[in-house]
Amino acid sequence: MTEELLFTTQDLDSLVALINDFASELDLQYEDSDLHALEPSITNLGNVARVLEQNEYPLPDAYVHILERYRQATASLA
């Protein structure tokens, strides 16, 4: 049996701030040619983003931006 996790508004606001800050730092620190190295971080960010979506919270723009950059950069490697 799975337990349902409950998040407070403060928890979710903290996750939004965390994902926004981390995504912003990744965006500033990595060139497109190096984004492939971010796979573990992008996966972790995606897990947090899923929690936000499940709780009907909007995804931070910085996350959406770095995810798009990552997808574009890694699409050419596939």
C-alpha positions in Angstrom: 0.0 0.0 0.0 1.4 3.4 -1.0 1.2 6.3 1.4 0.0 9.6 0.0 2.4 12.4 0.7 0.9 15.7 1.7 2.7 18.9 1.0 2.0 22.2 2.6 1.9 25.4 0.7 5.2 26.3 2.3 6.7 23.0 1.2 5.6 23.6 -2.4 6.7 27.2 -2.4 10.1 26.0 -1.1 10.3 23.5 -4.0 9.5 26.2 -6.5 12.2 28.4 -5.1 14.7 25.5 -5.1 14.0 24.3 -8.6 14.1 27.9 -9.9 17.4 28.7 -8.2 19.0 25.4 -9.3 17.8 25.7 -12.9 19.0 29.3 -13.1 22.5 28.3 -11.9 22.6 25.5 -14.4 21.6 27.9 -17.2 24.3 30.3 -16.3 27.1 27.8 -15.8 26.7 25.5 -18.8 27.2 26.0 -22.5 24.9 24.2 -24.8 27.8 21.8 -25.8 28.2 20.7 -22.2 24.5 20.2 -21.3 24.7 16.5 -22.0 26.6 16.2 -18.7 23.5 17.4 -16.8 21.4 14.2 -17.3 21.3 13.3 -13.6 20.5 16.8 -12.5 17.8 17.2 -15.2 16.3 13.9 -14.0 16.2 15.1 -10.4 14.7 18.4 -11.5 12.1 16.5 -13.4 11.2 14.5 -10.3 10.6 17.8 -8.4 8.7 19.3 -11.3 6.4 16.2 -11.2 5.6 16.9 -7.6 4.8 20.5 -8.4 2.5 19.4 -11.3 0.7 16.8 -9.2 -0.1 19.6 -6.8 -1.2 22.0 -9.6 1.8 24.3 -9.1 3.2 26.1 -12.1 6.7 25.2 -13.2 9.3 27.9 -12.9 10.3 29.6 -16.1 14.0 28.9 -15.4 13.3 25.1 -15.2 11.3 25.2 -18.5 14.1 27.1 -20.1 17.0 24.8 -19.0 14.9 21.8 -19.9 14.3 23.1 -23.4 18.0 23.9 -23.8 18.9 20.4 -22.6 16.4 18.7 -25.0 17.7 20.7 -27.9 21.4 20.0 -27.0 20.9 16.3 -26.5 18.6 15.8 -29.5 21.6 16.1 -31.8 23.4 13.4 -29.8 20.6 10.8 -30.3 
